[in-house]
């Protein structure tokens, strides 16, 4: 039996010789334990030789402790998280090695932790949300010690020196100058709540921040001082009242993950978005007021997640991105929703999106606007049919898609280039669908 309580130890084993105080593991024993857990039988990869140096660096950071999960300790017990919100890379817990996709590696580690019941799927979740097991959460808090400061309503706040990670469910909490002096080493800040007011000017003075979690914050825009956070890698503003992202955000040259999910008031991105060259994930699902992306997004060569690509009439606004800017973004993975396809001028422009080379995409949605759909019943409806058919043909998707959605399409046929997608290969099993032209 193992326990954290010495009282329990004395009750269960009254003979001192039968009591064993477990200290930190040696480097080699820690590696053997990590190897057994992380590279268990049935893993996707059989050869772990290229991953071993990364694993050993993780073990080194654990300092001989069997469990060290700082990001999980900063979440409140029962608070849901998604795989997309993985913070291990942003905090440097998974060190860069060559050309390995560290976020994919982090996701696989997360899957392993789910398999071993460290995390479990949240009941009735629509977004693949997970929660940490309460016992693991308590243990993570204990192991982190003074590295992690948690501020909760009704509890006394004692701020030790050298805090690395701060989370709070009291966003209106103000730090004294003395307290701020103890927080100069902060790497992560988590604010939990819903449509809360937050005086983040204090936060932005901590220029070493890697992670800033402000989901649900009641802010129309970020202050200009955001540009101070030169080391920031992760910024979550999902479910917030943010309307505009200032141009100063482009100075966050190390930012890798920007979450803006369900920011229903967001209207525009900074024109200089193309300069954020390290950006890998840009989540704008549910940003219904966002009518276009700025020109030059093709220069974000590291981008792996771009959930929405919204098109508008380029003749009305020359500073907007056209569909051809997707052409070189072949690292994109997961889901991609393309809106406003009535603004694509024909076959050749549609081909410039180069969707067939985006082999990591699993879900693709192609949307024409409802307004264009209703206007199709004018005297130019035949031209509309032909136009949509050419655009759909040029948008030839990658053949490995798992889900393809087409909305408000006015064409009469589905071109062979689209029917080559693997999900269409089984339509013959359904006589009515199999007769699609």
Secondary structure, DSSP 8 states (H G I E B T S, - for coil): ---S-HHHHHHH--SGGG--------HHHHHHHHHHHHT-TT-S-S--HHHHHHHHHHHHHHTT-S---HHHHHS-TT--EEGGG--TTTTTSS---TT--HHHHHHHHHHHHHHTTSEEE-TT-SS-EEEE-HHHHHHHHHHHGGGEEEE-TTS-----TT--EEEES-TT----HHHHHT-TT--EEEE--SSB---TTTGGG-TT--EEE-TTB--SB--GGGGG-TT--EEE-TTS---B--GGGGG-TT--EEE-TT-TT--B--GGGGG-TT--EEE-TT-TT----BTTGGG-TT--EE-EEE---TTT-TTB--GGGGTT-TT-EEEEEEE-GGGS-SHHHHHTT-GGG-TEEEEEEEE--HHHHHHTTSTTHHHHHHHHHHHHHHT---TT-SEEEEES---S---HHHHTSGGGTTGGGSHHHHT--
